[in-house]
């Protein structure tokens, strides 16, 4: 069902037939994949190789047919729904709740839209859910600690792969450790798992880090676009120009202003001569000047950060045309309301559900560092869809029947004594 629905949506949304009409990020990934196929690719510190490799493989399989390549990425993204079924079923033990979440994920309008694109999220999100499934559960969830050392290392490897495809998942690494400690009563077990998780992640990330650092002559962990990322969403230009409607390359109406992001040439931090400097030098200047601007203009920076979060979660601008508002903003705001009630109602299960409620926290951190793109929000939507479904089911089923795998402190104490 997931494959049929997503492929149908992709075709209904009129896939792009020429690369020049793709969004800027899509164009860049598609071009880099082509360069890799034709032996013209040059390693760079700005973009990691993960999604470029996947897209190059898809272009090779489809004989560089753009529409067929889009449909392959859509098929890969369609795994999100079935994987969410496995994750929710594994955490709660409630089959119908897991089915409900999976169906909502499959038909969630933002997922239908972004699943038909060539953004790197199409490959990263299914892999990220697999990581959440594989991440060992603690004794607070099961009578015995779930997972040995190999499972922890494999989860770390998956985290490293997610980072290679979407560097924003680097921000999830400390949150994964938080999850391990929340779900495990025995701190030494959680600590050991955290170390093993880090080892697995480093096995994937460090070879790239060493290679690109030697090539650039400057230490890099994943990517050198930190300055470009933070400066694009925090600058005086966004404050001055305020909200403004523009037309995207594919002809759709969009907007720029507080909450959005500007390229380094438009952010106002670099002059024409500085724009000609090597990328690593420009990026360093952007970091320094952005931090200085934030320190000197704290209220403007707070205004932009607030706008990012309000944009990410559908509150601003609330009206973005009938389609986007009715199928994007409105469902998101309703889902946030249901999820908030669910969190309050199931507050005693917060440790049990930590790997789901921490997802909106994760993407909010991404927004504060970068900008409030709905693309970046996708992991957070998964958590909201789970909690929204949990609230709806709690109207018909008692909480303890919704959480048959949950063990409160009394149960754990009784189990330990026995």
Helices and strands as residue ranges (DSSP letters): H 2-12, G 19-21, H 24-37, H 50-61, H 66-77, H 79-92, H 95-107, H 109-114, H 121-134, H 149-165, G 167-171, H 172-183, H 187-216, H 226-233, H 236-241, E 244-247, E 253-256, G 274-276, H 279-296, H 298-312, H 322-324, I 325-329, H 330-345, G 347-349, H 354-369, H 378-394, H 399-402, H 409-417
